Amino acid sequence: MDIDTSVPFPLAYLDWCKSKGIKSLKDTEDNALIMEFGRLYSQKGGKIEAYEILIARGDKVI
């Protein structure tokens, strides 16, 4: 899948999860998946803010 770094990290992450066949939001909260995608997103030139990782993990308090 081509990673779109023009959109914020959490939205790009959800698109990536969807392309991998992950349908449950609960399954997207997996830290290993977030870190794997974060590495790919950064390699493509995307910038990640700390709060975006918290949003992707589903944290309720930022």
C-alpha positions in Angstrom: 0.0 0.0 0.0 1.1 3.5 -0.8 1.3 5.6 2.4 -0.1 9.1 2.1 2.0 11.4 4.3 -0.1 14.4 3.3 -2.8 13.4 5.9 -2.2 13.4 9.6 -0.7 10.3 11.1 -3.8 8.9 12.9 -5.9 9.0 9.6 -3.1 7.5 7.5 -2.7 4.8 10.2 -6.4 3.9 10.0 -6.3 3.8 6.2 -3.2 1.5 6.4 -5.0 -0.8 8.9 -8.1 -1.0 6.7 -5.9 -2.0 3.7 -4.4 -4.8 5.9 -7.9 -6.1 6.6 -8.2 -4.9 10.2 -11.8 -3.9 10.7 -12.1 -3.5 14.5 -11.0 -0.3 16.1 -9.9 -2.3 19.2 -7.4 -4.2 17.0 -5.9 -0.9 15.8 -4.8 -0.1 19.3 -2.0 -2.6 19.1 1.3 -0.8 19.9 3.3 -3.1 17.6 1.1 -2.1 14.6 1.4 1.6 15.5 5.2 1.4 15.7 5.4 -0.6 12.5 3.3 2.0 10.7 5.2 4.9 12.4 8.4 3.6 11.0 7.0 3.3 7.4 5.3 6.7 7.7 8.6 8.3 8.8 10.6 6.6 6.0 8.1 8.2 3.5 8.9 11.6 4.9 5.9 12.0 7.3 6.2 13.9 10.5 4.7 12.4 13.7 3.8 14.4 16.8 3.6 12.6 20.2 -0.1 13.4 20.6 -0.8 11.7 17.2 0.5 8.4 18.5 -1.8 8.8 21.6 -4.7 9.4 19.3 -3.8 6.3 17.1 -3.6 4.2 20.3 -7.0 5.3 21.3 -6.0 7.0 24.5 -8.8 8.9 26.1 -6.7 11.6 27.7 -4.2 13.6 25.7 
